[in-house]
């Protein structure tokens, strides 16, 4: 399953049915799970662990050292789950000692051409990064997020579940779950209604979230009073509880 023109280090652990295309280079301390396919001209450095059924297309750079001037060669790693599609020219760097030490990409993510995931980022499951979307270091992206083409995310930002960013968005603060954002700098534009409908949210759930959006972004009350009001509304709604939990923990301030 490994093309004779590929260069695979003897210390790499590759499942028997993994396909590796010509001129790809796989270094030591790389683990690739069953059913995965690595296209031509891919470079994978370790320590990197890649799960099952992943598709890595040509010219991707996976698991190289971080682009961080503070990095001094300390132990770091990259962990990639199962069922991801990683397209042409994508770069995903390992972590750093000053951060989490590990960059993580979960399961069933669709990472399109020329996207970049920097050191110490934590990306969940079922996300879509359109062409050129880029994360700076230490960014967290929760499940079911869609980043439009050439979206840029500042370091340490947290992007909540089911967020949608329009193309060319420049994100410099945290984004609460369920929101749509756009612009430079990015601003909240409403709920991600279409995305939520596609994921099976009911009309009642959407109405509750719409009410919460108005409280969060249209109220003139203080942040403390807004949060208290959302807590009251969330008593019997799990999605509002997720929103309140995010607001209680955000670290950079939220996009307005």
Secondary structure, 3 states (H helix, E strand, C coil): CECCCCEECCCCEECCCCEECCCCEECCCEEECCCCEECCCCEECCCEEECCCCEECCCCEEEECCCCCCCCCCCCEEEECCCCEECCCCEEECCCCCCCCEEEECCCCEECCCCEECCCCEECCCCEECCCCEECCCCEECCCCEECCCCEECCCCEECCCCEECCCCEECCEECCCEEEECCCCEEEEECHHHHHHCCCCHHHHHHHHHHHHHHHHCCCCHHHHHHHHHHHHHHCHHHHHHHHHHHHCCCCECC
